[in-house]
Amino acid sequence: MKAQTNKTDIQNIGEHYGLDVENELTSILSDELSKSIDAEIIKSLFGDFKKNKINKILEKIKNFEND
């Protein structure tokens, strides 16, 4: 998906919804990056030995967060 926008459009959206769009997007990106890094650390710590169990745990965490 691709979109074109400019700073004025972003400011207008933020004003319309009462949000600081830049901070919201930065926060979302930071959270997703943190989750990704955490998942990689967990996988590297446990290696292939418990890979299936780790993947099941991560799926449960994802499902819990999406509910």
C-alpha positions as CSV (number, residue, x, y, z in Angstrom):
1,M,0.0,0.0,0.0
2,K,1.3,3.4,-0.9
3,A,0.1,6.8,-0.1
4,Q,1.2,10.3,-0.8
5,T,0.7,13.1,1.8
6,N,2.3,16.2,3.0
7,K,2.9,17.9,6.3
8,T,-0.2,20.0,6.0
9,D,-2.4,17.0,5.4
10,I,-1.0,15.3,8.5
11,Q,-1.5,18.4,10.6
12,N,-5.1,18.7,9.4
13,I,-5.8,15.1,10.2
14,G,-4.3,15.6,13.7
15,E,-6.3,18.7,14.3
16,H,-9.5,17.0,13.1
17,Y,-9.1,14.1,15.5
18,G,-7.3,15.9,18.3
19,L,-4.1,13.8,17.9
20,D,-0.4,14.5,17.5
21,V,-0.1,12.2,14.4
22,E,3.7,12.2,14.4
23,N,3.9,11.1,18.1
24,E,1.2,8.5,17.5
25,L,3.0,7.0,14.5
26,T,6.4,7.2,16.3
27,S,4.9,5.4,19.3
28,I,3.3,2.6,17.2
29,L,6.6,2.1,15.3
30,S,8.6,2.0,18.5
31,D,6.2,-0.6,20.0
32,E,6.4,-2.8,16.9
33,L,10.2,-2.5,16.8
34,S,10.5,-3.4,20.5
35,K,8.3,-6.5,20.0
36,S,10.3,-7.6,17.0
37,I,13.6,-7.2,18.9
38,D,12.2,-9.0,21.9
39,A,11.1,-11.9,19.7
40,E,14.5,-12.2,18.1
41,I,16.2,-12.2,21.5
42,I,13.9,-14.9,22.8
43,K,14.5,-17.0,19.7
44,S,18.3,-16.6,19.9
45,L,18.3,-17.5,23.6
46,F,16.4,-20.7,23.2
47,G,17.7,-21.6,19.7
48,D,16.2,-24.4,17.7
49,F,15.8,-26.6,20.9
50,K,12.4,-25.1,21.8
51,K,11.6,-23.2,18.6
52,N,8.1,-24.7,18.3
53,K,7.2,-23.9,21.8
54,I,8.5,-20.3,21.5
55,N,6.5,-19.8,18.3
56,K,3.3,-21.0,20.1
57,I,4.0,-18.6,23.0
58,L,4.6,-15.7,20.7
59,E,1.4,-16.5,18.7
60,K,-0.6,-16.5,22.0
61,I,1.0,-13.2,23.0
62,K,0.1,-11.7,19.6
63,N,-3.5,-13.0,19.8
64,F,-3.8,-11.6,23.4
65,E,-2.6,-8.2,22.3
66,N,-5.0,-8.0,19.3
67,D,-8.0,-8.8,21.5
